Amino acid sequence: MDWRLQVLKQSFLSRVPFGQSLRLLKRRVFGYKPDAANLRYTLQNLDQMKSELEEIDRPVRGTVLEIGTGWFPAIPIMLSIEGAEHVYMTDLNRHMDDITFQATLEFLKEDRADLLERLSHIHGPDDISATYLSPFDVSQVRDGSIDLILSRTVMEHVPPEDIVHLLSSLRPKLATGGLMVHLIDNSDHLEFSDKSVSRINFLKWSRRKHAFINFLIKGGENRLRHHEYPGIFEHAGFDVVKERAYVDKTTLDIVPSISLERPFSEMTATQVATLTSIFVLAPSAGTNVQQSVE
């Protein structure tokens, strides 16, 4: 689908007062089979985040809060059966329901045969140690009660000033020694549905055009690059304990041939082509940073 048509579709569903009801009706009538490739990628991303934590001897344990669970709770289910004591699933708007939970569970049973025995004991949300908070408000969580806060492909949708507000408001919720880990997709998400454009197509847009498209689809992306996040995290009261930057080689090769808007035209090709970021954060304490670029 052309990215322009995708914008119009998202704009319609996000703005009509019955958009959410339409989605629910469609699920109940036709079911809702998740995109298997996307869910496999979700599990891969989870493994990447867990690997970063394990490298600093901090395996996932205790109480975990996921920012932006979305429709398919693959991460909470996996965390629950892999040892997390409790998982808070959160969304600003309610996306997950019994239908999408079951669809996720069936996918995991088919895709992760090694976990089939543990998954077979799960029949619904009540069978995992999890709480779904939507619409989420930080006041719903006790101070000092969370061992790990994580997000996957969420931060790129949040304006910089709102990232500061969100993370600073979540900081008191962390237990002593608690951490955050965020996996961020810095690519143009409209490329998912229109492969005729590059993964940095939106970096060609003027600020005005970018703001207009974000207005149409109620959010969109902030277009921040990997190297801009540490300053935002610092402003929110966090140190970057560990970071990993994944440079997309195909994008790196085409950067010189693309007419980018400022400030992206003033960045290095590597800064522009870093399309996946992982940051492990701790409340500010002057911690040394381990950097990895791939």
RAKA-V983140 format. One record per backbone hydrogen bond with DSSP energy under -0.5 kcal/mol. NH is the residue of the N-H (numbers start at 1). CO is the residue of the C=O. Records with the same first field share a line. If there is no record, write none. Layout:
BEGIN
NH: CO, CO
END
This chain:
BEGIN
5: 2
6: 2
7: 3
8: 4
9: 5
10: 6
11: 7
12: 8
13: 9
14: 10
15: 11, 12
16: 12
19: 16
22: 18
23: 19
24: 20
25: 21
26: 22
27: 23
28: 24
29: 25
30: 26
31: 27
34: 32
36: 34
39: 35
40: 36
41: 37
42: 38
43: 39
44: 40
45: 41
46: 42
47: 43
48: 44
49: 45
50: 46
51: 47
52: 48
53: 49
54: 50
55: 51
56: 52, 53
57: 54
58: 53
64: 86
65: 148
66: 88
67: 65, 150
68: 66, 90
69: 90
73: 71
74: 72
77: 73
78: 74
79: 75
80: 76
81: 77
82: 78
83: 80
84: 79
85: 62
86: 62
87: 129
88: 64
89: 87, 131
90: 66
91: 133
95: 93
101: 97
102: 98
103: 99
104: 100
105: 101
106: 102
107: 103
108: 104
109: 105
110: 106
111: 107
112: 108
113: 111
115: 112
116: 113
119: 115
120: 116
121: 118
122: 119
123: 121
127: 124
128: 125
130: 128
131: 87
133: 89, 131
134: 132
135: 91
136: 91
140: 137
141: 138
144: 172
145: 142, 173
146: 173
147: 63
148: 63
149: 179
150: 65
151: 181
152: 67
153: 183
154: 183
157: 154
158: 155
162: 159
163: 159
164: 160
165: 161
166: 162
167: 163
168: 164
169: 165
170: 166
171: 167
172: 168
173: 170
174: 170, 171
175: 146
178: 175
179: 147
180: 281
181: 149
182: 279
183: 151
184: 182, 277
186: 184, 275
187: 275
188: 199
189: 187
191: 188
192: 189
193: 190
194: 190
197: 194
201: 198
203: 200
204: 201
205: 202
210: 206
211: 207
212: 208
213: 209
214: 210
215: 211
216: 212
217: 213
218: 215
219: 214
220: 217
222: 156
228: 225
229: 225, 226
230: 226
232: 228, 229
233: 229
234: 230
235: 231
236: 232
237: 234
238: 233
239: 282
241: 239, 280
242: 280
243: 290
244: 278
245: 292
246: 244, 276
247: 245
248: 246, 273
249: 247
252: 248
253: 249
254: 250
255: 251
257: 254
258: 255
260: 258
261: 203
264: 261
265: 261
266: 263
267: 264
272: 268
273: 269
274: 270, 271
275: 246, 273
276: 246
277: 184
278: 244
279: 182
280: 242
281: 180, 279
282: 239
283: 178
284: 237
290: 241
291: 289
292: 243
294: 245
END
